[in-house]
Amino acid sequence: MTLTCQSWQRAKPNRIDRRDLKISLAPVRSGVSLLSQGHIVNQTFETVRPVQGIKDSYLAQARSKRLMNLILIVVFVVMLVSGFTTADHRNAGGFWAGLPNILDFPADVVGEAIARGHLLPGYMVKYFPSLLETVNIAAASTLLGAMIGLVLSLVITRGLAPVPWLIAPVRRLLDVLRAVPEIVVALVLIFLLGGGPVPAMIAIALHTVGALGKLFSEVNENASLKPVEGLASVGAGWGQRMWFGVIPQVAPNYLSYALLRFEINIRASAILGFVGAGGIGYDLRNTMSWGQGKFDEAAAIFLLLFLTIVAVDQISSKFRHRLTDGQASAKVML
């Protein structure tokens, strides 16, 4: 918009009509607005592209994961069916043919136990010494295995190990001890040492070393290193640092795992009796092998073993909860 010379003379200096200013600046504002809108649109398109790429990548990974899960399920089902079919063909009797007779043996045991129920208390007193032998095997093997496992757990814990290069070999040793079943070790020891409770105790103790050594090492990794560093600063040796700096922190967890392992070892010692390792399992095998006429004694042994395991489970469970939850009234003295 142009101003004439007369209107300019009549106007005051530095004075411009607002309407003229608005009209003159309108094209500029519209251009800026369009420019800013175009910039926002470009930014929006640039933002949408990577989001869409992330979404496509996620969907592709989800489809791949579902496909792998489906393949694993199919492989598992095929292996399960083929293994069951092979075992059924190689069995002395077909599984499906013997399935209707699966309850015959329990029915014979229960029937004979009911018919001679008045003799069960006497049988339980008769086999109580064998039960004590089984519990003693479990207790001795748990104590021995826990002591050795505690030392090895400190040796394989990173940050606490006195010799770092021993960590890997000792860990593999514990893996082997856990992998070999107790019954296999017991059979070898029975062949070397003869039948009795000693092979069973050694076999269970070896397996306990592998199991508790692994559990104790995981507990040690959660211990604070500040007491250990403080003891090291005053010249304490490795044994003193472990005894006064680490073990007091994790002693409740040690005891909890040891009690849990004691429950497992009672069952294991009863099972090892079937292969001649002594204890109540040996008497149970003899009564079951005799057949009818001894089923009432087998029922008494079953009942005695069941009550013992339930009692030990309840008592140890109570102590484990008190130790791990911090509810124990007495302090652990080391």
Secondary structure, DSSP 8 states (H G I E B T S, - for coil): ----HHHHHHS-TT---HHHHHHHHHHHHHHHHHHHHHHHHHHHHHHHHHHHHHHHHHHHHHHHHHHHHHHHHHHHHHHHHHHHHHHHHHSSS-HHHHGGGTTHHHHHHHHHHHHTGGGHHHHHHHTHHHHHHHHHHHHHHHHHHHHHHHHHHHHHSTTT-SSGGGHHHHHHHHHHHHHS-HHHHHHHHHHHH-SSHHHHHHHHHHHHHHHHHHHHHHHHTTS-SHHHHHHHHTT--HHHHIIIIIHHHHHHHHHHHHHHHHHHHHHHHHHHGGGT--SHHHHHHHHHHH-TTSHHHHHHHHHHHHHHHHHHHHHHHHHHHHHHTT--SS----
